[in-house]
Amino acid sequence: MSGASEWEKELHERLLRSDPVAPSELAERLYDTVLSEVGMAFAKETDRDILADATSEALINYLKQPEKYDPDL
């Protein structure tokens, strides 16, 4: 997997600056995509509700501490 897209990098910078709109924008634009990717990777081993919970938890953890994330990885 390559690094983040330009939009994702811009959103990350906005999160670091505590932009009040950035968290909802992230949720609206990335939740379904992340859930789909996780689902494709683990669908055979894991219940969809567990995958949805894990996706939500991962995004919430990121929103709480975006400085721990390196968008260039």
C-alpha positions in Angstrom: 0.0 0.0 0.0 1.3 3.4 -0.9 1.0 6.6 1.2 -2.1 8.7 1.6 -3.7 10.6 -1.3 -3.3 14.4 -1.5 -6.8 14.8 -0.1 -6.0 12.5 2.8 -2.8 14.4 3.5 -4.7 17.7 3.5 -7.4 16.3 5.8 -4.6 15.0 8.1 -3.1 18.5 8.3 -6.6 19.9 9.1 -7.0 17.3 11.9 -3.6 18.4 13.3 -4.9 22.0 13.3 -8.1 20.9 15.1 -10.3 21.9 12.2 -13.8 21.3 13.6 -15.2 20.0 10.3 -12.4 17.6 9.5 -13.6 14.7 11.7 -17.1 14.5 10.2 -15.6 14.9 6.7 -13.2 12.0 7.4 -16.1 9.8 8.7 -18.3 10.6 5.7 -15.6 10.0 3.1 -13.6 7.2 4.6 -15.6 5.0 6.9 -17.3 2.9 4.1 -14.1 2.6 2.2 -12.1 1.4 5.2 -14.9 -1.0 6.2 -15.0 -2.4 2.7 -11.2 -2.9 2.7 -11.2 -4.6 6.1 -14.2 -6.7 5.1 -12.4 -8.0 2.0 -9.3 -8.9 4.1 -11.1 -10.6 7.0 -14.7 -11.4 5.9 -14.1 -15.2 6.1 -12.7 -15.1 9.6 -14.8 -12.3 11.3 -18.4 -11.3 11.7 -19.4 -8.1 9.9 -20.5 -6.4 13.1 -17.0 -7.0 14.6 -15.4 -5.5 11.5 -17.7 -2.5 11.7 -16.7 -2.0 15.4 -13.0 -2.4 14.6 -13.3 0.1 11.8 -15.1 2.6 14.0 -12.6 2.2 16.8 -9.6 2.6 14.5 -11.0 5.9 13.0 -11.9 7.2 16.5 -8.4 6.4 17.7 -7.0 8.3 14.7 -9.2 11.3 15.3 -8.2 11.4 19.0 -4.5 11.4 18.1 -3.8 12.2 14.5 -0.2 13.2 15.4 0.6 9.4 15.8 -0.2 8.8 12.1 2.3 9.2 9.3 0.4 9.8 6.1 3.6 9.1 4.0 3.8 5.4 5.0 
